[in-house]
Amino acid sequence: MSDEELEIDLDDLERRMDGAMGSLKTEFASLRTGRASGSMLDPIMVDAYGQNTPINQVGTVNVPEPRMVTINVWDKGLVGKVEKAIRNSGLGINPQLNGTIIMLPIPELNEERRRDLTRVAAQYAEHARVAVRNVRRDGMDQLKKAKAAGMGEDDHKIWSDEVQSLTDKAIAAVDAALENKQEEIMQV
């Protein structure tokens, strides 16, 4: 195995570690700090026409204000079902009806909810760390195979250090992102 092939593998490992970081940033974006977001309704399903249907397929979801989400339900007969689905979703939001429009006022975050969100952020960060460590393990497995195929001890040590350096850099980035997100959540 030539050094050139290993460099390609290192680039792949770095790309995969960056992917774990990108995934973490996406998860952090879903953690709202008391602001309204239409995406918070994405997991909620409504029993419409005998099937479980996402809310965004039975009405128009809007965010007219920073602390308000509205749903303009297209079929008047589904308004009650949409309201019930939101109440049963566990979001902790009390829907208000205005004809076919359902208004969802987003409450201000209290101290306890902020702490809960920081714990969720920490869980997301731990998942990202595990993903980075899995990529590191794959890289080390590649190096073991290369060593078995005739790679020298010195080369093996150099490449191992390189993989570890990539891992350390990625873990540090995850930790920094977590710290920033937790500070953002705890700001009043």
Secondary structure, DSSP 8 states (H G I E B T S, - for coil): --HHHHHHHHHHHHHHHHHHHHHHHHHHHHS-SS---GGGGTT-EEEETTEEEEGGGTEEEEEEETTEEEEEESSGGGHHHHHHHHHTTTS----EEETTEEEEE-----HHHHHHHHHHHHHHHHHHHHHHHHHHHHHHHHHHHHHHTT--HHHHHHHHHHHHHHHHHHHHHHHHHHHHHHHHHH--
